[in-house]
Structure formats: C-alpha cells, structure tokens
Amino acid sequence: MVIPDGAGVVWAADFLTEEPALTRTPGIELVDEILQIADRDSLNIYLLGTTDEVLHDAIEEIKTRHKGLTISGFHNGFFSDDDNDDVLKSISDSKAHILLVAMGVPMQEKWMHSNRDKLPVKLMIGCGGSLDVMAGHVVRAPLWLQRLGLEWMWRVIREPARIKRILLLPVFSFEVFREKVMIARRSCFLD
C-alpha cells in the first residue's frame, strides 16, 4: 500500500481524477497512529534503519509516549548484503508484529520488497525520516506550512541536499499533465 505523504501526490491524484481521492497523510503521523494501535493491542514493534544514535533516541521517545508498547528489537540501517540474513533472523526471532523500516526512499521500499516473504511480521512500513523526527534530530515544519502543503520547502531550507529531489518536480508535473492528456484522449475515443 502506498500512502500519500506528500503534497505533490495529493495534487496529482486530485488533478487526474474526477473527485478528490486522497488526503495527505504524513509518514510521521501514520507511524504515530500505528504505534498507538500497537500499544493498545499489545503488538510488538521492530525498528530497522537509521543510525544507532537516532535509534536510541527514538526508542526513548517511543517508550515515553507509549508506555505499554514493546519494542522487541532494533538494528541500524547500515549493514551489508552479507549481513542481511543475520538481520532477517534478528527480526524473525524478535516475534515482532510490525516492522518499521527507516532506510530512506527508495532503499527501504526495495529492501522490504526483497525480504517480505522471508519475514513473519504482519506489517512493514517504510517510515523514512520518521524516527529522526521522533528522536528530535529533525524538526518538522511549523503547522501553518504543513497546512499549506509547503513542508517540503521547510525541509529543503533545513537540508539543502534535498534540492536534487525538488529539481525533479517539473518532470513529475510534466508526467502528470501528460497523463491527463492521455486520459482525455482515451475518453474522447470511448465517447
């Protein structure tokens, strides 16, 4: 399942469909909801990815906010292909129900896809920088920027290396417009 956590995805879905189809769901908010459900339903969590420092700080924050939640294991995201089997064993042995993978896009999606049939977890979520935010290492945009769909701008200002991603937005917009034209053409032929 793909969750629309960016304003661009929501815009594209609205632009391409007759009725608005999506509501923006920031990853950090989704992860927090999942943690609340896991806490309530006594589900175990395994954290995979990011650095040891961020993991440690995120775990402390999660334990503070979700007192009954069991974090059954964790591993940083810096491991080689040769270590992958050991990481999979650690996750399996943990008896985790939910796996949060914070390795960044697209690495986390590729890792989850490659290993999804090797793990007994019920749910895997690519949570990108959510653990960095929970750990207090990254600050989210002010609420008014979030509501305007400009959280991306805040992140670029705070992390200039993200400008490379922003430079791809015109290509994304062009592809969305091109798809809209193709939909219109198909509609003309069907009418």
Buried (B, 14 or more C-beta within 10 A) or exposed (E): EEBBBBBBBBBBBEEBEEEEEBEBBBBBBBBBEBBEEBBEEEBBBBBBBBBEEBBEBBBEBBEEEBEEBBBBBBBBBEBEEEEBEEBEEBBBEBEBBBBBBBBBEEEBBEBBEEBEEEBEBEBBBBBBBBBBBBBEBBEBBEEEBBEEBBBBBBBBEEEEEBEEBEEEEEEBBEEBEEEEEEEEEEEEEEE
